[in-house]
Amino acid sequence: MLSIQAALDTLPRTPELLSTEVCSLDVSHNRILAEPIIAPENSPPFPKSLMDGFAVAADTLRMPPGADGFVTLNVVATLLAGQIPAVTLNPGQAIRIMTGAVVPEGAAAVVPIEQTRFDETQPALVSVQPQQLQPGLNILAEGANVTAGAVLLDRGVALHPGRIAALAEFGIAQVPLHRRPQVAVLPTGDEVVHYTQDPPPGHIRNSSQPMLAAQTLAAGAVPHLLHPVRDQPQLLADSIRKGLQSDVLLLTGGVSMGTHDFVPRELENAGVAKVFHGVQMKPGKPLWFGQWSTQNHTCYVFGLPGNPVSSLVCFELFVRPLLCRLQGLPDPPRHTARLTSPFSVRGNRPVCQPARLFLQNGVLHATPLRWTVSADLNAITSADGMVLLDPEQPRADDTQIADAWYWYR
Amino acid sequence: MLSIQAALDTLPRTPELLSTEVCSLDVSHNRILAEPIIAPENSPPFPKSLMDGFAVAADTLRMPPGADGFVTLNVVATLLAGQIPAVTLNPGQAIRIMTGAVVPEGAAAVVPIEQTRFDETQPALVSVQPQQLQPGLNILAEGANVTAGAVLLDRGVALHPGRIAALAEFGIAQVPLHRRPQVAVLPTGDEVVHYTQDPPPGHIRNSSQPMLAAQTLAAGAVPHLLHPVRDQPQLLADSIRKGLQSDVLLLTGGVSMGTHDFVPRELENAGVAKVFHGVQMKPGKPLWFGQWSTQNHTCYVFGLPGNPVSSLVCFELFVRPLLCRLQGLPDPPRHTARLTSPFSVRGNRPVCQPARLFLQNGVLHATPLRWTVSADLNAITSADGMVLLDPEQPRADDTQIADAWYWYR
């Protein structure tokens, strides 16, 4: 049986990336860029005033000031943001200018209004202090932010709000994105019914499917919910065939060693090449992973355990990195957390223990949640991550450090 | 002018929560529960086998074992998951049982198959070791997880995938959620055009609106994009009136001291009660905040600065906590981060410096990004958070600790 690391190492490191689709920027939030974006023009596209004040001619900087340090200039125009300068500044002249307006030709600096002497009743004159000025002061030169042709954003980055702003500034309204991974979710088992159905005696509702659908959404992918299927080879085969049309197929249940655990056999009958079955971990030991490829389509297939916490953990540990890689993203980070109290686990397998993770004074802490099959609900409703604990290495109380993963992000 | 903390203190601490709407669990991911959810039944709803093996009668535990430690029982039936026991276990009897199946009456424990002596060619007999057994072994009692009537989830929690699983287990297909906050975004300014338009000379595209729309989505709210409006009082008044129908109205631009900064005046003309104008911070100094209330509707109004980084910072610092509170959520956490290199800021105002935040060895680090108006784009494309730096308190190199916030989460 593979160790966790050995199992992770079987995931394709650089799978063929999902194809590109062009989408409106308006619906691109959190999507992944499939191509680098080149700045199509200079930013800003014109020299821009950074202040409300007065643009002064170049000779102003060399003017000998009066005893009070000021020189007086003739105000020849007012420029609002959005207006085009109709005049060029000549020596001895100033133009009243607002933040964001185009700085006119001949201007060497913009003096903020509060640093001038200016009387609204005599708007044709303004006094400024030449010794306070340098060329370019309060002027954002054309292209100072980015010059046309520079790489604005690289491929493989997620379009968060700041990046959307950058694209909008250049009018890039259509963006090349990786198609979102399509993830089919197929619950199996004679005892499970769809969660909206009343379970007959001896049956339970399937809670893994809506959970995995939400995990899929949280991973930026699109869930496809297949109807729960009974433990009957032919029914299973039919549903598997449907699921293989997706990029990733997740089955739940039927992967243990019971007499009615038909999932591994039916997956192999369907032509899915087994990569591994069984991982030395708890929960998640029966995990099955394989790959189905035709000439122009690959589907990665996970047989997840039937217990919801096991499915959840296997999704976060194995499925999520694959979903990231299919879009050219790095794997979700593995962190180091300090346990809030000593916590030990029994058995002979490393344990992925549901935990509450939080930052305190800038240090990542984890409170492992007592998870047993009889305390499933508390663990999955309260946890937002997990820590990896090794039963063979009891730790001293003051060195309770463990690998940790956030869930759902 | 208010300090950052004084400005934050003016936000309503416990605003009237947004009304409740009942939604399908299938579309409830990341939504906020408006009412506590009570478990309507026991979980599990029946005593459940946790192993593939044999359910044994109660007397088995008291049987004197043979010299090899084993006793032999009669296998009277097989129970698969989803099947209802048709028999009761009598002394000396066992039932073959699969994981998830209902444990039959009279059974005291389930013995995993690998701990038995069992020959598939003689399926009517099984041998087990009484001394290895305790009552209830490998049986999950009815209600062991949760008993009917217990609080399953409290109000004000976000429905992450684990919580969705918990609700699905109980067949709770309709859930009471807080309505998502409706956020109108209104760009203003003579120089700005919608980002999909070609800007005439002297104009720029408005990049703040798609950015704020994405920030709104990331905060779990719904953006309403109003068309950019020119700096004309009547046009502004009309658009403000539309925007006030939302829960939150965000304007960008027009809040500084320029001759055409009409936003504060038009907001007050529209009946919005000013709470503050101006915060002792950089960027974000011209921030305006007010509240508009009628008998049955309140709209919180933010006049954000026109610069996109300023808008972004003000949203994360002021708007996002309010959006959380409207849904009964706690404020976004303020963390403590260690700066990766000495970083100082100039001026007389605390600076919200865009930064890259990351965990290294379990410690939160921040790399502040050189942000100037001429390096906007780099800061907002690379940053995923911000640190608060005080120009008046230069720090020693080895104590570069700062308050930090993640953006967009």
Interface residues (C-beta under 8 A of the other chain):
Chain A: L25 D26 H29 N30 S43 P44 P45 F46 L50 D52 L80 A81 G82 Q83 I84 M98 T99 G100 A101 V102 L140 A141 A144 N145 V146 L152 L153 L159 H160 P161 G162 R163 I164 A165 A166 A168 E169 F170 G171 A173 G189 D190 E191 V192 Y195 T196 Q197 D198 P199 P201 G202 H203 I204 R205 N206 S207 S208 Q209 P210 M211 L212 A213 A214 Q215 L217 A218 D231 S256 M257 G258 T259 H260 G306 P308 L312 P333 H335 T336 A337 R338 L359 N361 G362 V363 L364 V373 S374 A375 D376 L377 A379 I380 T381 A383 D384 I401 W407 Y408 R409
Chain B: L25 D26 H29 N30 S43 P44 P45 F46 L50 D52 L80 A81 G82 Q83 I84 M98 T99 G100 A101 V102 L140 A141 A144 N145 V146 L152 L153 L159 H160 P161 G162 R163 I164 A165 A166 A168 E169 F170 G171 A173 G189 D190 E191 V192 Y195 T196 Q197 D198 P199 P201 G202 H203 I204 R205 N206 S207 S208 Q209 P210 M211 L212 A213 A214 Q215 L217 A218 D231 S256 M257 G258 T259 H260 G306 P308 L312 P333 H335 T336 A337 R338 L359 N361 G362 V363 L364 V373 S374 A375 D376 L377 A379 I380 T381 A383 D384 I401 W407 Y408 R409
